Amino acid sequence: MAINLRSSNFIQSFKKLHGNTRVSVIFEPLWGIPYSLYTFYFGLYMKDRGISDQQIGFLIAIGFIASIFFSAIAGIVTDSMGRRRTTVICDLIAWPVALIIYLISNNFWVFAIAQVINSLSKISAVSWNLMLIEDAAPEQQIAAYNLINTINISVGIFTPLAGIIVKELGILSGERIILVFAVISMTIMILGRNYHYRETGVGLQILKERKHGSHHQKRRFDMALFKILLQKPLVFTVLCCSILFNAYIPIGTYTSLYYAPFLTEVLRLDKSAIAVLGGVSAAVMFVIFVLIIPRCSHLNRYLWMAGGILLQILALALFITLPAGNFAAAFLAVAAFAIGYGLSKPFIDAVLAEVTSGTERAAIFAVHNTAVAVFSAIFGFLSGFLYSLSPALLYILSIGILAVCMGLLTWIGLVRRKGTMETTTIHD
């Protein structure tokens, strides 16, 4: 299945959406804004509560080890309970409940419990993605992913507000206020979105089949899934690239728990001032998502993604060689990284939906999320040791991961240009 993207702006993209897809996009800011605010200083909040650099790595690993289990059962849970019900139940537990525990955490083990509970989001990630795309036409799927990415990037413009709060109240009190806001906002989002959601067509079909006990059909379907992963090079390679890229995000990007500590402890930048860099990153990516991505959609997306990843590699190399205290240089490195990330992230998100279709999507996304959790747990466990040895090693690891992704994408792009790579998916 090939998706033909056409240029469109933010408003035109939104007008294409209907039903669950439109509902998902409308409510996304109520999750994105608090998430961008609380995560920016969360690493420093943990350290203020007595968590060491190595323990932060352990917490990342614990969260993703739990994610392995939840990702493995995500497809089964989603098909058993339905997409809509799974999304509301798992999201309520994974976000408001987990954030309340973070709010009262005062030692490693309480943080660990919260990490495990938050990992339930791996189940709702599958069901929510299916709510987003299953009833949507291919063009609407791409528009939805572009809008979701645009929203979640652009809300980072509010990050300087977190800097102001931290400057006035300090890390501990400031982060707690932000967490309270996040609990309220995310609860409203989850309940309001669920009110307007309707179970997808494929979801209703699967619930009906399970009610009538179609177990033999399910086993044949699983065999087809493994067959396509082994025999269809495009699906398998795209899956591998998406897994590696998404596993790198928690350790090597602005969402990393080590990002703020690196800026303040290694680059010696002011704790409140670094929030400006978060705002700059969001503003640059917003411009890329709104003005650039829609106009380059007719190009070879695999080579375009590879180019964006190359720019990220160069920006990270600059990041770890910056002199301490040089805010202007840090500004340039962050802006360069934001350009590369903005050029690659929306296409990497959308391409997995492009090469899958029908009832196999839940299983494909479950396999994807399980593998992301496995690699993220490994990288998270390593990150604590690497950062304690030398913070630069964390970004050297990230560069290595990105280099593999760039190689895979370049290979796909060149082979597809020659027309020799099959794009067949499983059909219902």
Secondary structure, 3 states (H helix, E strand, C coil): CCCCCCCCCHHHHHHCCCHHHHHHHHHCHHHHHHHHHHHHCHHHHHHHCCCCHHHHHHHHHHHHHHHHHHHHHHHHHHHHHCHHHHHHHHHHHHHHHHHHHHHHCCCHHHHHHHHHHHCCHHHHHHHHHHHHHCCCCHHHHHHHHHHHHHHHHHHHHHHHHHHHHHHHHHHHHHHHHHHHHHHHHHHHHHHHHHHHCCCCHHHHHHHHHHHCCCHHHHHHHHHHHHHHHHHCHHHHHHHHHHHHHHHHHHHHCCCCCCHHHHHHHHCCCCCCCHHHHHHHHHHHHHHHHHHHHHHCCCCCHHHHHHHHHHHHHHHHHHHCCCCCCCHHHHHHHHHHHHHHHHHHHHHHHHHHHHCCCHHHHHHHHHHHHHHHHHHHHHHHHHHHHHHHHCHHHHHHHHHHHHHHHHHHHHHHHHHHHCCCCCCCCCCC
